[in-house]
Amino acid sequence: MTNAPEPFGSFTASAGAPWWWQLLDADGRVVTPADGRQEFPTRADAESWVGEFWAELAEDGVAAVTLFEGDREVYGPMSLEA
């Protein structure tokens, strides 16, 4: 199931909750990067990062990503297929 992106401002999370991407392989299993997960202070930073590195992630076996704010799933999984 794919969750549609929420509009900005539709949810107020606890202050300081990091934004991060859950990385998934083609079978839907979580991929844990060797250097740990990347965390971002804002949604825009997280989305910019995945926009910059999606091809590299795909080369490393990541098939899809899901965006989280803290423990809350915001949207995804989103395919990284070109």
Secondary structure by P-SEA (a helix, b strand, c coil): ccccccccccccccccbbbbbbccccccccccccccbbbbccaaaaaaaaaacaaaaaaacccbbbbbcccccccccccccc
